[in-house]
Amino acid sequence: MILAPYFTVEEMLKSSDHPDLAGGVYDTPPDVLVHLARLTWSVLHPLRQRFGPIVITSGYRPRALNAKVGGSHTSRHLTGCAVDFELRRYPAEKAWQEICKKGGGEWDRLAFYEQRGRFHVDIDPESEDQRGLLYLGDGGWRQV
């Protein structure tokens, strides 16, 4: 099922580390699908247009999967309001620097994991005022 150009529901539900714990399209709550659609259209699609292909590494997590990966019990992954991703062709550090300088999308928080070259993005389904930037480097998390 297509959420937006280049993004499917199935990729937002998969878990490469624990495929047995990932949810399926038909057992995913409708509100989660709505949140995934908003996240995809408002954040991921614009980022893909700007930086090229995106690989989803973690999207919606049912409780069992979230526990298995050590996710917080308040993680927005549990509601379909968060996704972790990598850029396939654009250097992650360069993309992060551009986002910090020029802004980017309609997120609540966008985090960059320096050592992994991976991003985490989430939205607050109740808020239209998005834009926090967080950076995880050698010195730990810091607000940007």
Buried (B, 14 or more C-beta within 10 A) or exposed (E): EEBBEBBBBBBBBBBEEEEEBBBEEEEBEEEBBEBBBBBBBBBBBEBBEBBEEBEBBBBBBBEEBBEBBEBEEEBBBBBBBBBBBBBEEBEBEEBBEBBBEEEBBBBBBBBBBBEEBBBBBBBBBEEEEBEBBBBBEEEEEEEE
